[in-house]
Amino acid sequence: MAKVPLKVSFNTILDESTSKCNYSAPDHHFLESWGDAEPKKGFYSLIQPAINPIFNTRQAELSLLVWCKSAGINMQSEQPYYDYL
């Protein structure tokens, strides 16, 4: 890891690997997150959060969207990852 110039951890726990990263952006628990699924081939659905975020975290995919904002992704919505899905 010492040879990699930029290291970002989405781990929710500050472990040895996370401590070696430049940035820590803890991800939501799966019950706090939006997502997508293909439970059966050709059948797609959305995963909806079951609870509000408990800790000061942000969904990893949302972090990536925020960091890519300069690429022209519209971030006007309060739920930009939901809109992206």
N, C-alpha and C positions, 0 to 999 in steps of 0.2 A: 504494500500500500504506500510505502514511502516514495515510490517512483511516480505515483499518480498525483498530478498537480491540484485537482479539485475533487474532493470527496464529500458526498452528502449522504447522511443516514436518515432513513424514514422509520427507524426502530423506535418503539415506544419506551424502551428501557435503555438507560445509559450503561451499556456494557463496554467491554474492552474494544470491540470494533468501532462502536460509535464514538468512543473517546479519541480515536485516531483520525476521525473525520474533521474536515474544516467546518462543516455546518451540520446541525441536527434539526430536522424538521419532522417531529413525531407525527405519525399517521393516526387517524381515527381508529377506534375499535370497529370491527365489521358491523356491529349493530348500530353504529353512528354514521354509516357511509351509504352513499348511492353506489350503484353498480349495475352491471348487466350480466345476464346468464343465458346459456343455451342448454336448458335441462334435457331437451330432446333435439336431435339433429333437425335443423331447419326451423325450430321454434325458439324465438328470442323473447326475452322479457326483461323488465327492469327490477332491480333490487332497491327497495326504499328503506331509509333509516327507520329503525324501530324506536330509538331513543335520541334525545338531544345530546350533544357532546357534553361529557362530564368534565374532562380536563381541557387545558389550553392546547388543543391539537387541531390539525387541519388535515383533511383527506389528502393523501399523497398526490392523487391525480389533480386535485385542485391546485396544489402547490406548483405542479408542473405547468398547468394552464396559466397561472399568475406569472410565472417566470417567463413564459413564452408570449406574454401579452404583446410584446413588440412585433410578433409575427402576424398581428392583425386579428387575433381572436377577440370577439366581442365580450367584454367583461362587465356589461351594464347591469346584468341580472344579479339578484341576491344569491341565486343558486346556479352559478356558471357551469359547474360540472354536470348538473342535471340537464341544463340546456345543451351542453356538448353531447351528452348521451343521446 
